[in-house]
Amino acid sequence: MNGVMNKKIIKKLQAHDLWVESIGKAGTQLVLDEVDLEGVVTKEHHWDQSYLTCCLMRSCVLNEVDFYASEIHSCEFQNSSLSGVCFVKTNISYCNFSGCKFDHIDYKKSYFDSSEFGRSRFEDCNFNGLSIVESDMSRCAFKNCDFHCIYLRDVCLLDCCFINVTNVDKAYYSRINVGTMEQPVMLEGEEAIQWITNRLET
């Protein structure tokens, strides 16, 4: 990102900070489209309640960033490290999180649609109330994660690893794909629970 563009983004972030802190009485809500945000997304600014479309955050380190109740669509996060990030009540679609590392992430009541997570790693994450639909999570690793009330529909879990994952039987499995995207093998309900249970490691 060049210096001029960076100054424009910072100015918009400052206006959004004011908008959030004044409960919409001052400033301007953050709306960004087709922007390279590498090195810009930090906890020093409010990112909650923002609208991000077609933005780039590849190979970034995102620590304790709050995306609460944001709209994030068609953005690229490949190979990024996300720690302590809040996705509570966030609506996300058509995003690419392939090869990411997630730890201590709060996904409560968030919604992910048509997104890529292949070869990502999730550690100590709270999936309570998270919905994931029509997404690819193949070859992901889940460690010390709570599956309580997670909802999965048409999600590919091919070759996933489940280490010390709890409440597998308290999740909602509308359909999971344990085959490939080209040759799907669909399971739901008790069959899905048993498939994941058989792969649990401690």
C-alpha positions as a Python dict, from the first residue, in 0.01 Angstrom:
ca = {
    (1, 'M'): (0, 0, 0),
    (2, 'N'): (138, 341, -95),
    (3, 'G'): (161, 630, 151),
    (4, 'V'): (-130, 827, 3),
    (5, 'M'): (-364, 528, 19),
    (6, 'N'): (-250, 446, 372),
    (7, 'K'): (-335, 799, 489),
    (8, 'K'): (-681, 772, 333),
    (9, 'I'): (-747, 441, 513),
    (10, 'I'): (-625, 579, 847),
    (11, 'K'): (-854, 878, 805),
    (12, 'K'): (-1150, 646, 741),
    (13, 'L'): (-1054, 437, 1045),
    (14, 'Q'): (-1042, 745, 1265),
    (15, 'A'): (-1388, 846, 1140),
    (16, 'H'): (-1514, 493, 1215),
    (17, 'D'): (-1360, 504, 1565),
    (18, 'L'): (-1560, 817, 1630),
    (19, 'W'): (-1875, 662, 1480),
    (20, 'V'): (-1851, 355, 1707),
    (21, 'E'): (-1763, 547, 2022),
    (22, 'S'): (-2041, 803, 1967),
    (23, 'I'): (-2295, 529, 1886),
    (24, 'G'): (-2343, 669, 1537),
    (25, 'K'): (-2390, 1032, 1640),
    (26, 'A'): (-2061, 1144, 1483),
    (27, 'G'): (-1803, 1015, 1238),
    (28, 'T'): (-1870, 769, 955),
    (29, 'Q'): (-1918, 392, 949),
    (30, 'L'): (-1627, 210, 784),
    (31, 'V'): (-1698, 78, 434),
    (32, 'L'): (-1400, -52, 234),
    (33, 'D'): (-1397, -217, -108),
    (34, 'E'): (-1099, -365, -295),
    (35, 'V'): (-837, -239, -50),
    (36, 'D'): (-505, -400, 48),
    (37, 'L'): (-516, -397, 430),
    (38, 'E'): (-182, -566, 498),
    (39, 'G'): (-31, -411, 810),
    (40, 'V'): (-337, -192, 868),
    (41, 'V'): (-571, -423, 1061),
    (42, 'T'): (-473, -377, 1426),
    (43, 'K'): (-656, -360, 1758),
    (44, 'E'): (-571, 11, 1788),
    (45, 'H'): (-878, 88, 1574),
    (46, 'H'): (-1240, -24, 1579),
    (47, 'W'): (-1320, -281, 1312),
    (48, 'D'): (-1652, -384, 1465),
    (49, 'Q'): (-1967, -307, 1264),
    (50, 'S'): (-1761, -242, 950),
    (51, 'Y'): (-1832, -345, 588),
    (52, 'L'): (-1538, -503, 405),
    (53, 'T'): (-1563, -638, 51),
    (54, 'C'): (-1289, -774, -175),
    (55, 'C'): (-1015, -665, 66),
    (56, 'L'): (-673, -831, 99),
    (57, 'M'): (-532, -944, 435),
    (58, 'R'): (-304, -1225, 317),
    (59, 'S'): (-12, -1343, 534),
    (60, 'C'): (-111, -1095, 805),
    (61, 'V'): (-85, -1120, 1183),
    (62, 'L'): (-415, -1018, 1339),
    (63, 'N'): (-406, -999, 1719),
    (64, 'E'): (-714, -918, 1929),
    (65, 'V'): (-893, -746, 1642),
    (66, 'D'): (-1266, -700, 1702),
    (67, 'F'): (-1488, -769, 1398),
    (68, 'Y'): (-1806, -782, 1607),
    (69, 'A'): (-2123, -760, 1393),
    (70, 'S'): (-1925, -680, 1077),
    (71, 'E'): (-2001, -774, 717),
    (72, 'I'): (-1699, -933, 548),
    (73, 'H'): (-1740, -1061, 193),
    (74, 'S'): (-1507, -1187, -82),
    (75, 'C'): (-1196, -1103, 121),
    (76, 'E'): (-865, -1293, 119),
    (77, 'F'): (-692, -1396, 444),
    (78, 'Q'): (-473, -1681, 314),
    (79, 'N'): (-185, -1792, 539),
    (80, 'S'): (-266, -1536, 808),
    (81, 'S'): (-236, -1583, 1184),
    (82, 'L'): (-542, -1478, 1385),
    (83, 'S'): (-520, -1474, 1765),
    (84, 'G'): (-784, -1351, 2008),
    (85, 'V'): (-995, -1217, 1721),
    (86, 'C'): (-1367, -1157, 1780),
    (87, 'F'): (-1606, -1272, 1507),
    (88, 'V'): (-1917, -1259, 1728),
    (89, 'K'): (-2232, -1198, 1518),
    (90, 'T'): (-2015, -1143, 1210),
    (91, 'N'): (-2155, -1228, 867),
    (92, 'I'): (-1888, -1367, 632),
    (93, 'S'): (-1923, -1503, 279),
    (94, 'Y'): (-1701, -1603, -13),
    (95, 'C'): (-1382, -1545, 187),
    (96, 'N'): (-1057, -1739, 161),
    (97, 'F'): (-898, -1844, 492),
    (98, 'S'): (-687, -2128, 348),
    (99, 'G'): (-374, -2210, 545),
    (100, 'C'): (-463, -1981, 836),
    (101, 'K'): (-394, -2037, 1203),
    (102, 'F'): (-678, -1947, 1441),
    (103, 'D'): (-632, -1949, 1818),
    (104, 'H'): (-859, -1827, 2096),
    (105, 'I'): (-1119, -1706, 1846),
    (106, 'D'): (-1474, -1627, 1953),
    (107, 'Y'): (-1719, -1726, 1677),
    (108, 'K'): (-2043, -1705, 1879),
    (109, 'K'): (-2348, -1655, 1659),
    (110, 'S'): (-2140, -1580, 1349),
    (111, 'Y'): (-2228, -1700, 999),
    (112, 'F'): (-1985, -1826, 735),
    (113, 'D'): (-2111, -1901, 385),
    (114, 'S'): (-1928, -2037, 79),
    (115, 'S'): (-1580, -1985, 224),
    (116, 'E'): (-1246, -2169, 203),
    (117, 'F'): (-1061, -2293, 513),
    (118, 'G'): (-852, -2575, 366),
    (119, 'R'): (-540, -2677, 567),
    (120, 'S'): (-617, -2427, 846),
    (121, 'R'): (-558, -2491, 1217),
    (122, 'F'): (-801, -2404, 1494),
    (123, 'E'): (-687, -2404, 1859),
    (124, 'D'): (-887, -2314, 2171),
    (125, 'C'): (-1174, -2172, 1967),
    (126, 'N'): (-1534, -2116, 2079),
    (127, 'F'): (-1774, -2234, 1807),
    (128, 'N'): (-2090, -2192, 2019),
    (129, 'G'): (-2371, -2086, 1787),
    (130, 'L'): (-2145, -2064, 1479),
    (131, 'S'): (-2305, -2155, 1145),
    (132, 'I'): (-2094, -2271, 849),
    (133, 'V'): (-2264, -2355, 520),
    (134, 'E'): (-2139, -2468, 179),
    (135, 'S'): (-1773, -2427, 276),
    (136, 'D'): (-1450, -2623, 238),
    (137, 'M'): (-1277, -2716, 566),
    (138, 'S'): (-1085, -3012, 427),
    (139, 'R'): (-754, -3108, 592),
    (140, 'C'): (-814, -2871, 885),
    (141, 'A'): (-693, -2946, 1237),
    (142, 'F'): (-911, -2872, 1540),
    (143, 'K'): (-744, -2874, 1884),
    (144, 'N'): (-909, -2794, 2219),
    (145, 'C'): (-1219, -2663, 2044),
    (146, 'D'): (-1580, -2668, 2169),
    (147, 'F'): (-1834, -2784, 1909),
    (148, 'H'): (-2136, -2701, 2126),
    (149, 'C'): (-2423, -2577, 1906),
    (150, 'I'): (-2209, -2539, 1593),
    (151, 'Y'): (-2422, -2580, 1278),
    (152, 'L'): (-2268, -2739, 969),
    (153, 'R'): (-2444, -2773, 634),
    (154, 'D'): (-2272, -2892, 316),
    (155, 'V'): (-1928, -2852, 473),
    (156, 'C'): (-1634, -3062, 350),
    (157, 'L'): (-1437, -3219, 639),
    (158, 'L'): (-1217, -3452, 434),
    (159, 'D'): (-901, -3560, 622),
    (160, 'C'): (-966, -3333, 919),
    (161, 'C'): (-795, -3392, 1252),
    (162, 'F'): (-988, -3357, 1583),
    (163, 'I'): (-772, -3334, 1898),
    (164, 'N'): (-942, -3293, 2235),
    (165, 'V'): (-1257, -3157, 2071),
    (166, 'T'): (-1556, -3143, 2306),
    (167, 'N'): (-1936, -3155, 2263),
    (168, 'V'): (-1923, -3324, 1924),
    (169, 'D'): (-2264, -3475, 2005),
    (170, 'K'): (-2407, -3130, 2087),
    (171, 'A'): (-2349, -2994, 1736),
    (172, 'Y'): (-2602, -2976, 1452),
    (173, 'Y'): (-2494, -3159, 1137),
    (174, 'S'): (-2737, -3091, 854),
    (175, 'R'): (-2486, -3241, 609),
    (176, 'I'): (-2111, -3288, 614),
    (177, 'N'): (-1904, -3407, 321),
    (178, 'V'): (-1634, -3660, 414),
    (179, 'G'): (-1541, -3720, 53),
    (180, 'T'): (-1400, -3480, -202),
    (181, 'M'): (-1576, -3184, -358),
    (182, 'E'): (-1583, -3376, -688),
    (183, 'Q'): (-1698, -3705, -530),
    (184, 'P'): (-1890, -3612, -215),
    (185, 'V'): (-1984, -3857, 59),
    (186, 'M'): (-2257, -3691, 265),
    (187, 'L'): (-2335, -3769, 628),
    (188, 'E'): (-2580, -3606, 867),
    (189, 'G'): (-2715, -3640, 1219),
    (190, 'E'): (-2596, -3946, 1412),
    (191, 'E'): (-2383, -4068, 1122),
    (192, 'A'): (-2190, -3740, 1121),
    (193, 'I'): (-2146, -3752, 1499),
    (194, 'Q'): (-2012, -4107, 1481),
    (195, 'W'): (-1774, -4021, 1197),
    (196, 'I'): (-1615, -3735, 1395),
    (197, 'T'): (-1620, -3933, 1722),
    (198, 'N'): (-1427, -4215, 1555),
    (199, 'R'): (-1154, -3966, 1466),
    (200, 'L'): (-1120, -3794, 1801),
    (201, 'E'): (-770, -3784, 1947),
    (202, 'T'): (-656, -3679, 2296),
}
